[in-house]
Amino acid sequence: MGKPYSNAPLKGADHVASRPGRTPQSHYAAARSAEDVARGLSLRFTVRSFTGRFADDVDAVAVERAELKAARDSYSLLAAAHRSAARRMERVQRLRSLVRRAVA
């Protein structure tokens, strides 16, 4: 598992911008992928909510719905985190290009 969440600033290898191969485009692609999974889980949640009305074991349906909702919310948060990382990287790139222009 990963490190526990904290408000401490990320440094070194933990910082998103220092990971090799990560670009804003790769973060946006990961965000789209996570959003696709979240949409699929949302559809399953909706279908299960509807069909659960006719189920005999209402408690099992409620547990399954809660698990689907938690998974959907997790993927939505993951997508938001990737979008945020992409925007941060784009901002850094813009600032670097402005500095290069100002120095040149």
Secondary structure, 3 states (H helix, E strand, C coil): CCCCCCCCCCCHHHCHHHCCCCCHHHHHHHHHHHHHHHHHHHHHHHHHHHHHHHCCCHHHHHHHHHHHHHHHHHHHHHHHHHHHHHHHHHHHHHHHHHHHHHHC
